[in-house]
Amino acid sequence: MKLVKSNLQRSRANFKASFYTKYFENKEQNVEIQYKGKLWPAKLLCYPVAAAAYISNGWRPFSLENDLKVGDVCVFELINGENPVLDAHIYRANG
């Protein structure tokens, strides 16, 4: 996801609902965001009627601690297992 101002001002970040519905049931899903050996507990929420999905709860601490900026791109790789993990890859807008 390419980060926009609202991703950094809110405690949640939007992503495609199609990703969510492909891998999870339509309910809240506890996950961990993993980046550089650290884990942030988070929650995934999906609203299929609105075709919207969100990373919430742990998103804000993750974005602040990793100094995310508008224009940065976060790619999340789902590592399946009993407790799903989103392995984060950050590509900085300024190179």
C-alpha positions as CSV (number, residue, x, y, z in Angstrom):
1,M,0.0,0.0,0.0
2,K,1.2,3.5,-0.8
3,L,0.8,5.6,2.3
4,V,-1.3,8.7,2.2
5,K,-1.8,11.4,4.9
6,S,-4.9,9.7,6.4
7,N,-2.9,6.4,6.9
8,L,-0.5,8.3,9.2
9,Q,-3.0,10.4,11.0
10,R,-5.4,7.6,11.9
11,S,-5.0,4.5,14.0
12,R,-5.7,2.3,10.9
13,A,-4.7,1.8,7.3
14,N,-6.9,0.7,4.5
15,F,-6.1,-2.2,2.1
16,K,-8.0,-4.2,-0.4
17,A,-10.9,-6.3,0.9
18,S,-10.2,-8.9,-1.8
19,F,-7.0,-9.8,0.0
20,Y,-8.8,-10.1,3.3
21,T,-11.6,-12.3,2.0
22,K,-9.2,-14.5,0.1
23,Y,-7.3,-15.5,3.3
24,F,-9.6,-14.9,6.2
25,E,-13.3,-15.3,7.2
26,N,-15.3,-12.1,7.4
27,K,-14.5,-11.4,11.0
28,E,-11.9,-9.6,13.0
29,Q,-8.5,-11.3,12.7
30,N,-5.6,-11.0,15.2
31,V,-2.3,-10.8,13.5
32,E,1.2,-9.5,14.1
33,I,3.1,-7.1,11.9
34,Q,6.8,-8.2,11.7
35,Y,9.6,-5.8,10.6
36,K,13.3,-6.1,11.3
37,G,12.9,-8.7,14.0
38,K,10.2,-6.8,15.9
39,L,6.5,-7.7,16.2
40,W,3.5,-5.4,16.7
41,P,0.2,-7.0,17.6
42,A,-2.6,-5.8,15.3
43,K,-6.1,-6.5,14.2
44,L,-7.5,-6.9,10.7
45,L,-11.1,-5.8,10.1
46,C,-13.2,-6.3,7.0
47,Y,-16.4,-4.7,5.8
48,P,-17.3,-6.6,2.6
49,V,-20.4,-4.6,1.9
50,A,-18.2,-1.5,1.7
51,A,-15.4,-3.5,0.0
52,A,-13.1,-2.1,2.7
53,A,-10.5,-3.7,5.0
54,Y,-8.2,-2.2,7.6
55,I,-5.2,-2.9,9.7
56,S,-6.1,-1.4,13.1
57,N,-4.9,-1.4,16.8
58,G,-1.2,-2.0,16.1
59,W,-1.0,0.1,13.0
60,R,-0.3,3.4,14.7
61,P,2.6,2.1,16.9
62,F,4.1,0.4,13.9
63,S,3.9,3.5,11.7
64,L,5.3,5.8,14.3
65,E,8.2,3.5,15.4
66,N,9.2,3.0,11.8
67,D,9.0,6.7,10.9
68,L,6.6,6.1,8.0
69,K,6.0,9.1,5.7
70,V,3.5,10.0,3.0
71,G,4.6,8.3,-0.2
72,D,6.3,5.4,1.5
73,V,5.1,2.0,0.3
74,C,4.4,-0.9,2.7
75,V,4.2,-4.4,1.2
76,F,2.9,-7.1,3.5
77,E,3.6,-10.7,3.0
78,L,1.2,-13.0,4.8
79,I,2.9,-15.8,6.7
80,N,0.2,-18.3,7.4
81,G,0.1,-20.3,10.5
82,E,-1.8,-20.7,13.6
83,N,-1.1,-17.1,14.4
84,P,-0.9,-15.1,11.1
85,V,2.0,-12.7,10.6
86,L,2.2,-9.8,8.1
87,D,5.9,-9.6,7.2
88,A,6.4,-5.9,6.3
89,H,8.7,-4.5,3.6
90,I,9.1,-0.8,3.6
91,Y,10.1,1.2,0.5
92,R,10.9,4.8,1.3
93,A,9.5,7.5,-1.0
94,N,12.8,9.4,-0.9
95,G,14.8,6.4,-2.0
